[in-house]
Amino acid sequence: MSRICELTDRKKSFGNKVSHSNRKTKRTFLLNLHKVTLTSDILNKKFKFRIATRTLRTIDYKGSLDDFLLNTKTVKLSEKAQKIKRMLRKKQQQAV
């Protein structure tokens, strides 16, 4: 299983490990991924994701999965998240 956030497509990043003597060696920063089940209020469905804690904190800040997806630019979302976002928009238009 690759270490990629399923909602935001964030991957591991690279940088330098800096010692006390200021020597720099290459290293990777891995994502802190968690398996979570999130519920969509509009669709009345549960979705299982493997997402980064940063994404989970953002979802909590926005209020819900629906608010996160609808208020985030489509370019910043993964294909799976974009598909759910289209389903949400379609359901909202049918309700109006």
ChimeraX attribute file (.defattr): number of C-alpha atoms within 10 A of each C-alpha:
attribute: neighborCount
match mode: 1-to-1
recipient: residues
	/A:1	3
	/A:2	6
	/A:3	16
	/A:4	18
	/A:5	23
	/A:6	20
	/A:7	20
	/A:8	20
	/A:9	16
	/A:10	17
	/A:11	15
	/A:12	13
	/A:13	10
	/A:14	11
	/A:15	11
	/A:16	12
	/A:17	12
	/A:18	12
	/A:19	9
	/A:20	6
	/A:21	6
	/A:22	8
	/A:23	9
	/A:24	12
	/A:25	10
	/A:26	9
	/A:27	12
	/A:28	11
	/A:29	11
	/A:30	13
	/A:31	17
	/A:32	14
	/A:33	18
	/A:34	13
	/A:35	10
	/A:36	13
	/A:37	12
	/A:38	16
	/A:39	15
	/A:40	16
	/A:41	13
	/A:42	14
	/A:43	13
	/A:44	7
	/A:45	9
	/A:46	11
	/A:47	11
	/A:48	11
	/A:49	17
	/A:50	16
	/A:51	23
	/A:52	25
	/A:53	14
	/A:54	13
	/A:55	17
	/A:56	19
	/A:57	11
	/A:58	14
	/A:59	17
	/A:60	13
	/A:61	11
	/A:62	15
	/A:63	11
	/A:64	16
	/A:65	19
	/A:66	20
	/A:67	16
	/A:68	18
	/A:69	22
	/A:70	15
	/A:71	10
	/A:72	13
	/A:73	10
	/A:74	15
	/A:75	9
	/A:76	14
	/A:77	19
	/A:78	15
	/A:79	15
	/A:80	13
	/A:81	18
	/A:82	19
	/A:83	11
	/A:84	17
	/A:85	22
	/A:86	14
	/A:87	13
	/A:88	19
	/A:89	15
	/A:90	11
	/A:91	13
	/A:92	12
	/A:93	8
	/A:94	8
	/A:95	8
	/A:96	5
